[in-house]
Amino acid sequence: MVRLSLPYSEQDLMRISVGDEVELDGILYVGRDQAHKRMYESIKNGNPPPFEFEGNAIYYMGPSPSKKGDIIGSSGPTTSARMDRYSPFLISRGLRVMVGKGPRDKSVVDSIKEYGGLYLQSYGGCGALYHKAIKSVETIAYEDLGPEALLRLTVEGFRAICIIDYMGNVFAP
């Protein structure tokens, strides 16, 4: 198990290889396809991203409604491929760590290889367990998108596996 504190340094990413189990602690941002589309369009129009990409990670999550007394509901991953049309551009602008589920397009793999970064796969079906790793939640942008709003989470012990490493190597089970 490799621990990755968020925000991270480039050296932190370089020590993680495909197949490594990774435990995330710190700030983890959440954004799905509609948030990615807005970030892409906003940056293309000359605006800064809604959070500093460098050193930070984004989780492709579909939260369910929270139960009374909980800060968030089940917090499982959503399909990463839906972000692939925007990811190479965002990677080129500093977004280096992505967490989700499923395979990524060749353009994403190529961008990770060119710029460095990681794609971590979270474990599907573990949304209730991920919920327990989330210590705080804050909406930071695109509140009108409801469950697709951009969130800032504080996580402890959030587990994933490295599927694409800093060198662009892809895990093949």
Secondary structure, DSSP 8 states (H G I E B T S, - for coil): -EEEEES--HHHHHT--TT-EEEEEEEEEE--HHHHHHHHHHHHTT---SS--TT-EEE-B------TT-SS----B-BGGGGTTTHHHHHHTT--EEEEBS---HHHHHHHHHH--EEEEE-TT-HHHHHHHEEEEEEEE-GGGGGGSEEEEEEEEEEEEEEE-TT--B---
